[in-house]
Amino acid sequence: MSKIAILFPGQGAQAVGMGRQLAETLPAARSLFDRANSVLGYDLAQLCFEGPSEKLDSTVHSQPALYVCSLAALEQLKATKPEVANEAQAAAGLSLGEYTALVFAGVMSFEDGLKVVQQRGQAMQDAADAVPSGMVSVLGLTIEQVQALCDEARQPGEVLQIANLLCPGNIVISGHKSACDRVPELAEKAGAMKTIRLSVAGAFHTSIMQPAVQRLAAALQHVPLTRPRIPVISNVDALAHDDPHEIRHLLVQQVVSPVRWEDSMRSLLGQGFAPFWEIGPGRVLRGLLKRIDRKVAAEGIEA
């Protein structure tokens, strides 16, 4: 019997127009947008459907938008493939997507999760605005080579560190803008295939996000969490956790810790999970999964 795992995308998967078709054809999806508007205090549906992209791409908006659109896509899965939604035995989400996974697993309500995600996005945006910083994807190098690259590009007083371990040969580093600016040339010398500057507000998953930690902890403190009905893999340690107190602590740690996505996927693969279903905007997670295991079955419901 197959062991189904559900995956939810993270920031960067957003695109203008996402969620529109779901909202127009599926009352349960439309209801999520209506509920989101009252929680957020602005018209999220209009922003997702019509943009402008600069506004949708800002951290403060893209995080709630991806959260709601992914859960709208989940409603489509429930409507068209109820057996997949009902029989899934594990979930994971990339960074922000971990919140969506926790809602799917019954750890927190839609509204509570959205309130936290809104505050998380605002806190991370503010931390990014305070320090010129960014993220660079480095393709074609090993972890050891990328670590050496960070050490070489970083100057005294700067942060530059591994932020996302996505799949073999795809590692994202994150830090001060001045350090990020040195990366392309040094990476080329080290033999990297290429580097891609990510269009994000700042150095997520590094100590530059430390100012967001306290605010996120305060936001999570008042949210009731229950034990997950299925395991949800944490980005921080690539393990599943049952204890709500532990989950709360790890969600706070996540903003300043590297995302161990490859380890998370290998953990699920090692436990015999397949097929995987990516639920939400884009196809990034299926692409990463195929780089980890070419043969694994992966499908999706896009928003």
C-alpha positions as CSV (number, residue, x, y, z in Angstrom):
1,M,0.0,0.0,0.0
2,S,1.3,3.5,-0.9
3,K,2.4,5.9,1.8
4,I,1.3,9.4,0.6
5,A,3.2,12.5,1.6
6,I,1.8,16.0,1.0
7,L,4.2,18.9,0.3
8,F,3.5,22.7,0.5
9,P,5.6,25.3,-1.3
10,G,7.4,28.3,0.3
11,Q,8.1,31.9,-0.5
12,G,9.2,32.4,-4.1
13,A,6.4,30.2,-5.6
14,Q,3.9,33.1,-5.8
15,A,2.7,34.5,-9.2
16,V,0.0,37.0,-10.1
17,G,-3.2,35.1,-11.0
18,M,-2.7,32.3,-8.5
19,G,-5.8,31.1,-6.8
20,R,-8.2,32.8,-9.2
21,Q,-9.5,29.6,-11.0
22,L,-9.9,27.8,-7.7
23,A,-11.9,30.7,-6.2
24,E,-14.1,30.9,-9.3
25,T,-14.9,27.2,-9.5
26,L,-14.7,25.9,-5.9
27,P,-16.9,27.4,-3.1
28,A,-14.6,26.0,-0.4
29,A,-11.7,27.9,-1.9
30,R,-13.6,31.1,-2.3
31,S,-14.6,30.8,1.3
32,L,-10.9,30.7,2.4
33,F,-10.2,34.0,0.5
34,D,-13.3,35.6,2.1
35,R,-12.2,34.5,5.6
36,A,-8.6,35.6,4.9
37,N,-9.8,39.1,3.9
38,S,-11.5,39.6,7.3
39,V,-8.4,38.3,9.2
40,L,-5.9,40.4,7.2
41,G,-7.9,43.6,6.8
42,Y,-7.2,43.9,3.0
43,D,-8.4,42.2,-0.2
44,L,-6.0,39.3,-0.5
45,A,-8.0,37.7,-3.3
46,Q,-7.6,40.8,-5.5
47,L,-3.9,41.0,-4.8
48,C,-3.4,37.3,-5.7
49,F,-5.6,37.5,-8.8
50,E,-4.5,40.9,-10.2
51,G,-1.3,41.9,-8.5
52,P,0.7,44.1,-8.9
53,S,3.5,41.7,-8.7
54,E,5.8,44.1,-6.8
55,K,3.2,44.2,-4.0
56,L,2.5,40.4,-4.1
57,D,6.3,39.7,-4.0
58,S,6.8,41.7,-0.8
59,T,7.4,39.3,2.1
60,V,4.5,40.9,4.1
61,H,2.0,39.9,1.4
62,S,3.6,36.9,-0.3
63,Q,3.6,34.8,2.9
64,P,-0.2,35.1,3.6
65,A,-0.9,34.8,-0.1
66,L,0.9,31.5,-0.5
67,Y,-0.5,30.1,2.7
68,V,-4.1,30.8,1.6
69,C,-3.6,29.7,-2.1
70,S,-2.0,26.5,-0.9
71,L,-4.9,25.7,1.4
72,A,-7.3,26.6,-1.5
73,A,-5.4,24.0,-3.7
74,L,-5.8,21.6,-0.8
75,E,-9.6,22.1,-1.0
76,Q,-9.3,21.2,-4.7
77,L,-7.4,18.0,-3.7
78,K,-10.2,17.1,-1.2
79,A,-12.8,17.7,-3.9
80,T,-11.2,15.8,-6.7
81,K,-8.9,13.2,-5.0
82,P,-10.4,12.8,-1.5
83,E,-8.6,9.5,-1.1
84,V,-5.2,11.3,-1.4
85,A,-6.1,13.9,1.2
86,N,-7.6,11.3,3.6
87,E,-4.9,8.7,3.3
88,A,-1.8,11.0,3.4
89,Q,0.4,9.8,6.2
90,A,3.0,12.7,6.4
91,A,3.4,16.3,5.4
92,A,6.1,18.8,5.0
93,G,6.4,22.4,3.8
94,L,9.3,24.5,2.6
95,S,9.9,27.3,5.2
96,L,6.6,29.2,5.2
97,G,5.0,26.0,3.8
98,E,5.5,24.3,7.2
99,Y,2.6,26.4,8.5
100,T,0.4,25.1,5.7
101,A,1.5,21.6,6.5
102,L,0.7,22.1,10.2
103,V,-2.9,23.3,9.4
104,F,-3.4,20.3,7.1
105,A,-2.2,18.1,10.1
106,G,-4.7,19.8,12.4
107,V,-2.1,21.5,14.6
108,M,-3.7,24.9,14.3
109,S,-6.8,26.5,12.7
110,F,-6.8,28.3,9.4
111,E,-7.4,31.7,11.0
112,D,-4.8,31.2,13.7
113,G,-2.2,30.1,11.2
114,L,-3.0,33.0,9.0
115,K,-2.6,35.5,11.8
116,V,0.8,34.1,12.7
117,V,1.9,34.0,9.0
118,Q,0.9,37.6,8.6
119,Q,3.0,38.6,11.7
120,R,5.8,36.4,10.5
121,G,5.9,38.1,7.1
122,Q,5.8,41.6,8.7
123,A,8.6,40.7,11.2
124,M,10.8,39.2,8.5
125,Q,10.2,42.2,6.2
126,D,11.1,44.6,9.0
127,A,14.3,42.7,9.8
128,A,15.2,42.7,6.1
129,D,14.5,46.4,5.8
130,A,16.9,47.1,8.7
131,V,19.9,45.5,7.0
132,P,20.7,45.5,3.2
133,S,20.9,41.7,2.6
134,G,19.8,39.0,0.3
135,M,20.0,35.4,-0.9
136,V,21.9,33.7,-3.7
137,S,21.3,30.2,-5.1
138,V,24.5,28.4,-5.9
139,L,24.2,25.5,-8.4
140,G,26.7,22.8,-9.0
141,L,28.8,22.8,-5.8
142,T,28.9,20.5,-2.8
143,I,28.0,21.6,0.7
144,E,31.7,21.8,1.6
145,Q,32.5,23.9,-1.4
146,V,29.6,26.3,-0.6
147,Q,30.7,26.6,3.0
148,A,34.3,27.5,1.7
149,L,32.7,30.0,-0.7
150,C,30.8,31.7,2.2
151,D,34.1,31.8,4.3
152,E,35.9,33.4,1.3
153,A,33.2,35.9,0.4
154,R,32.4,37.0,4.0
155,Q,34.4,39.9,5.4
156,P,34.7,40.8,9.1
157,G,31.4,41.9,10.6
158,E,29.3,40.4,7.8
159,V,27.0,37.4,7.8
160,L,27.0,34.9,4.9
161,Q,25.9,31.4,5.5
162,I,24.1,28.4,4.1
163,A,20.3,29.1,4.4
164,N,18.6,26.4,2.3
165,L,19.9,22.9,1.6
166,L,17.4,22.1,-1.2
167,C,18.8,19.2,-3.2
168,P,22.2,17.9,-4.5
169,G,23.9,20.8,-6.3
170,N,21.3,23.4,-5.2
171,I,22.2,25.3,-2.1
172,V,21.1,28.8,-1.2
173,I,23.3,31.1,0.8
174,S,22.1,34.2,2.7
175,G,23.7,37.3,4.2
176,H,24.7,40.9,3.9
177,K,24.2,42.3,0.4
178,S,27.9,43.3,0.3
179,A,28.9,39.7,0.9
180,C,26.3,38.4,-1.6
181,D,27.7,40.7,-4.2
182,R,31.0,38.9,-4.1
183,V,29.5,35.4,-4.5
184,P,29.0,35.2,-8.3
185,E,32.6,35.8,-9.3
186,L,34.0,33.6,-6.5
187,A,31.5,30.8,-7.2
188,E,32.5,30.8,-10.9
189,K,36.1,30.4,-9.9
190,A,35.1,27.5,-7.6
191,G,33.5,25.7,-10.5
192,A,29.8,26.5,-9.9
193,M,27.5,26.0,-12.9
194,K,25.8,29.3,-12.1
195,T,24.5,31.6,-9.3
196,I,21.0,33.1,-9.1
197,R,20.2,36.2,-7.0
198,L,16.8,35.4,-5.4
199,S,14.1,38.1,-5.4
200,V,13.5,38.1,-1.7
201,A,13.5,40.9,0.8
202,G,16.6,39.8,2.8
203,A,18.8,37.2,4.4
204,F,16.2,34.7,5.6
205,H,17.3,31.8,7.7
206,T,20.3,33.6,9.1
207,S,21.1,35.7,12.3
208,I,20.0,38.8,10.3
209,M,16.5,37.6,11.0
210,Q,17.1,37.6,14.8
211,P,14.9,40.7,15.4
212,A,11.9,38.7,14.0
213,V,12.4,35.9,16.5
214,Q,10.9,37.7,19.5
215,R,8.0,39.0,17.6
216,L,7.2,35.5,16.1
217,A,7.5,33.9,19.5
218,A,5.0,36.4,20.9
219,A,2.6,35.7,18.0
220,L,2.8,32.0,18.5
221,Q,2.6,32.1,22.3
222,H,-1.2,32.9,22.1
223,V,-2.0,30.4,19.4
224,P,-3.5,27.1,20.6
225,L,-1.6,24.1,19.1
226,T,-2.6,20.5,19.2
227,R,-0.8,17.3,18.5
228,P,-0.5,16.6,14.7
229,R,-2.8,13.9,13.4
230,I,0.0,12.9,10.9
231,P,3.8,13.6,11.2
232,V,4.9,17.0,9.9
233,I,8.7,17.3,9.2
234,S,10.4,20.3,10.7
235,N,12.7,22.4,8.5
236,V,15.0,22.9,11.4
237,D,16.0,19.3,12.1
238,A,14.3,17.2,9.4
239,L,12.3,15.3,12.1
240,A,8.7,15.0,13.0
241,H,7.5,16.3,16.4
242,D,4.4,15.5,18.4
243,D,4.7,17.9,21.3
244,P,3.0,21.3,20.6
245,H,5.5,23.1,22.8
246,E,8.4,21.7,20.7
247,I,6.6,22.6,17.5
248,R,6.1,26.2,18.7
249,H,9.8,26.4,19.6
250,L,11.0,25.0,16.2
251,L,8.8,27.4,14.3
252,V,10.5,30.3,16.0
253,Q,14.0,28.8,15.4
254,Q,13.1,28.2,11.8
255,V,13.6,31.9,10.7
256,V,17.2,31.9,11.9
257,S,18.1,28.3,11.0
258,P,19.0,26.6,7.7
259,V,16.2,24.9,5.9
260,R,17.1,21.2,5.7
261,W,14.8,20.3,2.8
262,E,17.0,17.6,1.2
263,D,17.3,15.8,4.6
264,S,13.6,16.1,5.1
265,M,12.8,14.5,1.7
266,R,15.4,11.8,2.2
267,S,13.9,11.0,5.6
268,L,10.5,10.5,4.0
269,L,11.9,8.5,1.1
270,G,13.8,6.3,3.6
271,Q,10.5,5.6,5.3
272,G,9.0,4.4,2.0
273,F,6.9,7.4,1.2
274,A,5.5,7.6,-2.3
275,P,3.8,9.1,-4.1
276,F,4.4,12.8,-3.1
277,W,1.8,15.4,-3.8
278,E,2.8,19.1,-4.1
279,I,-0.2,21.3,-3.2
280,G,-0.1,25.0,-4.0
281,P,1.5,27.4,-6.5
282,G,4.3,26.3,-8.8
283,R,6.2,23.1,-9.3
284,V,9.5,23.8,-7.4
285,L,9.2,21.0,-4.9
286,R,8.5,18.3,-7.5
287,G,11.6,19.6,-9.3
288,L,13.8,19.3,-6.2
289,L,12.4,15.9,-5.4
290,K,13.4,14.6,-8.8
291,R,16.9,15.8,-8.2
292,I,17.0,13.8,-5.0
293,D,15.4,10.7,-6.4
294,R,14.8,10.6,-10.2
295,K,12.3,7.7,-9.9
296,V,10.0,8.9,-7.2
297,A,6.4,9.5,-8.2
298,A,5.4,13.1,-7.7
299,E,2.1,14.8,-8.7
300,G,0.6,18.2,-7.9
301,I,-2.5,20.4,-7.5
302,E,-1.5,23.9,-8.5
303,A,-3.2,27.1,-7.4
